[in-house]
Amino acid sequence: QLAELSSAQLAGMGSQQLAALSSNQLAGLTSAQLGLLSTVQWNGLHSSQLSTLSEVQLHGLRSAQLASWADTQWNGLQSSQLAALVDEQFNGLRSTVLRSLAVSQLAGLSSLQLSGLADTQWDGFTTTQMAGLADIQLSALTSARLTEWTTVQMAALTASAILSLSTTQMDGISTAQIKALSKTQIAVLSAVQLDELSLAQVQAIATTWNGVATNFAAGQAAWTKAGLTTTQVSALDNLHGSGSGAMAVLWGV
């Protein structure tokens, strides 16, 4: 019956009337009908009601409607529901909304969805959320996106996530972010990743190195203290006969 309501009839329903609908009644509304509801009408729905919306129903929602939802309304959504949203629907989300999402909810987001978020939206991500991001979720992020993360956010990534970053993505890591990496994070960097580090990135740790001197002991000691291992240096050496990258020059390999 609800599916047969006209737009005018739906517009006449108050937020309290919508809040009184059961899950089965909400399931009867089409995505087109849901797309016609005003932000005021959406305000009356509880998270428990929103959690029952199907992916098809969610597709009909406008970004303005989603942006009007309170943090407590978003808390009820399942990861599969979030995964069904398209980039345009995420555009209006506040950073506070993203901050309120549980790690299990964020697990439903694809790399493309995450890459579509604005810098201001990423600002809302907590260290717990950053640590919960899977390798595959980071794969589509640009180097420019990584540059905008805070040092705290970068330091929160798991060692596996750090290892999964491509050399292009590594280009986006700022010197401040390099210095913020933990020993565990630095210890997992691959030979290819190390070989692609820029002069500025290497000097972020080897602060007294002039960028030219080969096999510079003080700079090597600084990187060793930061977490770089002899195994990694050996792997870098085995990567090529004599490298010209900053890290290769620093270690004379």
Secondary structure, DSSP 4 states (H G I P E B T S, - for coil): -GGG--HHHHHT--HHHHHT--HHHHHTS-HHHHHH--HHHHTT--HHHHTT--HHHHTT--HHHHHHS-HHHHTT--HHHHHH--HHHHTT--HHHHHHS-HHHHTT--HHHHHTS-HHHHTT--HHHHHH--HHHHTT--HHHHHTS-HHHHHHS-HHHHHH--HHHHTT--HHHHHH--HHHHTT--HHHHHT--HHHHHTTSTT--S--SS-HHHHHHHHHHT--HHHHHHHHHH-SS--SHHHHHHT-
